[in-house]
Amino acid sequence: MKLIRTAFLLLFCATVGLAVAADREEKVVYHITDSAVATQALNNIRNHLNASPKAKIVVVAHGAGIDFLLEGAKNKNGNPYDIAVQELTDRDHVEFRICNNTLETRKIDKKQVIPEAKIVPSGVAEVARLQIQEGYAYIKP
């Protein structure tokens, strides 16, 4: 009898835990350090939103990963990135953040950053802050 009660209690706790987890907001940070994966990352984000339309996604780019967020940037097929970025930001659940340290190190004028991207002081610090302070899951395409 004690074994049955224990099993029932464990099953009940697991069921409640799943229900609570299902109600939690899904928050994910996509970390881009190389614009060569930008097209793949944007596709992953679209797929992610198709599966989880309410997911909150923040894309943080630094180093060579910022190039796709600069004015006039195009993928290997000649398609502009800004259109895809704008479509994702229009969904209200996707934000793009770009590293100011990278802009300064590479001597890139802030005016070259597309309007959909917010400049943050440090890309790596932003990724850490989102994970530690705000509970974002981490994805590196």
C-alpha positions as CSV (number, residue, x, y, z in Angstrom):
1,M,0.0,0.0,0.0
2,K,2.8,2.4,0.9
3,L,4.5,1.6,-2.5
4,I,1.2,2.4,-4.3
5,R,0.9,5.8,-2.5
6,T,4.5,6.6,-3.3
7,A,4.0,5.8,-7.0
8,F,0.8,7.8,-7.1
9,L,2.6,10.8,-5.5
10,L,5.4,10.6,-7.9
11,L,3.0,10.4,-10.9
12,F,1.1,13.4,-9.5
13,C,4.2,15.5,-9.1
14,A,5.4,14.6,-12.6
15,T,2.0,15.6,-14.1
16,V,2.0,18.9,-12.2
17,G,5.6,19.6,-13.2
18,L,4.8,19.0,-16.9
19,A,1.8,21.3,-16.6
20,V,3.8,24.1,-15.0
21,A,6.6,23.6,-17.6
22,A,4.0,23.9,-20.4
23,D,2.8,27.2,-19.1
24,R,6.3,28.8,-18.9
25,E,7.3,31.3,-21.5
26,E,9.7,29.8,-24.0
27,K,12.7,32.2,-24.3
28,V,15.7,31.4,-26.6
29,V,18.9,33.3,-27.5
30,Y,20.4,32.5,-30.8
31,H,24.2,33.3,-30.7
32,I,25.7,34.3,-34.1
33,T,29.5,34.6,-34.3
34,D,29.9,34.0,-38.0
35,S,27.6,35.5,-40.7
36,A,28.2,32.4,-42.8
37,V,25.6,30.7,-40.7
38,A,23.1,33.6,-40.8
39,T,20.9,32.2,-43.5
40,Q,20.7,28.8,-41.6
41,A,20.0,30.7,-38.4
42,L,17.2,32.7,-39.9
43,N,15.7,29.5,-41.3
44,N,16.0,27.9,-37.9
45,I,14.2,30.8,-36.3
46,R,11.4,30.6,-38.8
47,N,11.0,26.9,-38.1
48,H,11.2,27.5,-34.4
49,L,8.4,30.0,-34.6
50,N,6.3,27.7,-36.8
51,A,6.5,25.1,-34.0
52,S,6.3,27.6,-31.1
53,P,4.6,30.7,-32.3
54,K,4.7,32.4,-28.9
55,A,8.4,31.8,-28.4
56,K,10.5,34.9,-27.4
57,I,13.7,34.9,-29.5
58,V,16.7,37.2,-29.2
59,V,19.5,36.9,-31.8
60,V,22.8,38.2,-30.5
61,A,25.6,38.8,-33.0
62,H,29.2,39.7,-32.4
63,G,32.6,39.3,-34.2
64,A,32.2,38.1,-37.7
65,G,28.5,37.4,-36.9
66,I,27.4,41.0,-37.2
67,D,28.0,41.3,-41.0
68,F,24.4,40.2,-41.9
69,L,23.0,43.0,-39.7
70,L,24.8,45.8,-41.7
71,E,23.2,47.9,-44.4
72,G,23.3,46.2,-47.8
73,A,24.4,42.8,-46.5
74,K,23.4,39.9,-48.8
75,N,23.6,36.1,-48.6
76,K,25.6,34.0,-51.0
77,N,22.6,34.0,-53.4
78,G,22.5,37.8,-53.5
79,N,19.3,38.0,-51.3
80,P,19.4,40.9,-48.8
81,Y,19.3,39.9,-45.2
82,D,17.4,43.0,-44.0
83,I,14.2,41.8,-45.5
84,A,14.3,38.5,-43.6
85,V,15.3,40.3,-40.4
86,Q,12.5,42.7,-40.8
87,E,9.9,39.9,-41.4
88,L,11.1,38.2,-38.2
89,T,11.0,41.4,-36.1
90,D,7.5,42.2,-37.4
91,R,6.3,39.1,-35.5
92,D,6.9,40.9,-32.2
93,H,8.7,37.8,-30.7
94,V,12.1,38.3,-32.3
95,E,14.8,40.8,-31.5
96,F,18.2,41.3,-33.0
97,R,21.1,42.7,-30.9
98,I,24.5,43.6,-32.2
99,C,27.8,44.1,-30.2
100,N,29.1,47.6,-29.9
101,N,32.6,46.3,-29.0
102,T,32.7,44.6,-32.4
103,L,31.6,47.8,-34.1
104,E,34.3,49.8,-32.4
105,T,37.0,47.2,-32.9
106,R,36.2,46.9,-36.6
107,K,35.7,50.7,-36.9
108,I,32.2,50.3,-38.3
109,D,29.9,53.3,-38.1
110,K,26.8,52.6,-36.1
111,K,24.8,54.2,-38.9
112,Q,25.6,51.0,-41.0
113,V,23.6,48.8,-38.6
114,I,20.1,48.1,-39.9
115,P,17.3,49.7,-37.9
116,E,15.9,46.4,-36.7
117,A,19.1,45.6,-34.7
118,K,19.6,47.1,-31.3
119,I,23.2,47.9,-30.3
120,V,24.3,46.5,-27.0
121,P,27.6,47.2,-25.2
122,S,28.9,43.6,-25.4
123,G,27.6,40.7,-27.4
124,V,29.0,38.0,-25.1
125,A,27.9,39.9,-22.0
126,E,24.4,40.1,-23.5
127,V,24.3,36.3,-24.2
128,A,25.4,35.6,-20.6
129,R,22.9,38.1,-19.1
130,L,20.0,36.6,-21.1
131,Q,20.9,33.1,-19.9
132,I,21.7,33.9,-16.3
133,Q,19.4,36.7,-15.4
134,E,16.4,36.1,-17.7
135,G,16.4,32.3,-18.1
136,Y,16.9,32.1,-21.9
137,A,17.9,28.8,-23.5
138,Y,21.0,28.9,-25.6
139,I,21.2,27.9,-29.3
140,K,24.4,28.2,-31.5
141,P,23.5,27.6,-35.1
